[in-house]
Amino acid sequence: MGASTPGASTPGASTPGASTPGAYTPGAYTPEELVGDDEISNTYAFEDKTPAEGENLYRLKMIDQDESFAYSKMNSVYFELEIVAYPNPVNDLLTLKWSALQTVQIFNSSGKMVYENSEKMSTIDISKLSAGVYIFKLIGNDGSCVLRKIVKK
């Protein structure tokens, strides 16, 4: 077995990453899964620094010395990003806590954007919004997007 390259993806996409030969992360690929034609076993570790919220799929591309290759089985890991929005339901002030927050957009139940702000802030005054259900689109520094539902009293 020549080299192995881990890949990370949300379902249907593939993004190559970096590996550290000789390191092993519990729950990652077992040495038995990485044995190639020449019966040399290697272990690898990979840290996805920007996982998407929800299911993320990972696999290795194993390249032999003759340049033939095979893919390992897919490993699925579910991530729920640490984003706090409270209180919910909210009267006037909504508190948001997410270290990577760059932009907040609020959409009403018709899909119309009723609020947008790109300034660093931890509270949003939504007292002028009518009572109802709103979708908050939180955009991170890396461009990742997370949607949250908030009820305005």
DAJO-V682912 format. One record per residue. N is the residue number from 0. OMEGA is omega in whole degrees, 0 to 359 (NA if undefined). Layout:
# DAJO-V682912
N|OMEGA / N|OMEGA
This chain:
# DAJO-V682912
0|180 / 1|184 / 2|175 / 3|180 / 4|179 / 5|176 / 6|177 / 7|179 / 8|164 / 9|185 / 10|177 / 11|182 / 12|179 / 13|179 / 14|180 / 15|180 / 16|182 / 17|180 / 18|177 / 19|180 / 20|176 / 21|179 / 22|180 / 23|177 / 24|178 / 25|181 / 26|179 / 27|182 / 28|178 / 29|179 / 30|180 / 31|181 / 32|187 / 33|180 / 34|182 / 35|182 / 36|186 / 37|176 / 38|175 / 39|183 / 40|175 / 41|173 / 42|184 / 43|174 / 44|181 / 45|177 / 46|177 / 47|185 / 48|181 / 49|179 / 50|175 / 51|175 / 52|181 / 53|184 / 54|174 / 55|181 / 56|182 / 57|174 / 58|177 / 59|169 / 60|184 / 61|183 / 62|179 / 63|181 / 64|178 / 65|178 / 66|170 / 67|182 / 68|176 / 69|177 / 70|175 / 71|176 / 72|178 / 73|170 / 74|181 / 75|177 / 76|180 / 77|178 / 78|170 / 79|185 / 80|182 / 81|179 / 82|181 / 83|175 / 84|182 / 85|352 / 86|177 / 87|9 / 88|184 / 89|176 / 90|187 / 91|185 / 92|177 / 93|178 / 94|178 / 95|176 / 96|175 / 97|187 / 98|184 / 99|185 / 100|178 / 101|184 / 102|175 / 103|174 / 104|178 / 105|180 / 106|176 / 107|184 / 108|176 / 109|180 / 110|179 / 111|177 / 112|182 / 113|180 / 114|172 / 115|179 / 116|179 / 117|178 / 118|176 / 119|178 / 120|180 / 121|176 / 122|179 / 123|177 / 124|180 / 125|182 / 126|182 / 127|178 / 128|177 / 129|176 / 130|179 / 131|181 / 132|181 / 133|175 / 134|176 / 135|175 / 136|181 / 137|182 / 138|183 / 139|179 / 140|182 / 141|180 / 142|179 / 143|182 / 144|176 / 145|178 / 146|177 / 147|177 / 148|179 / 149|177 / 150|177 / 151|178 / 152|NA
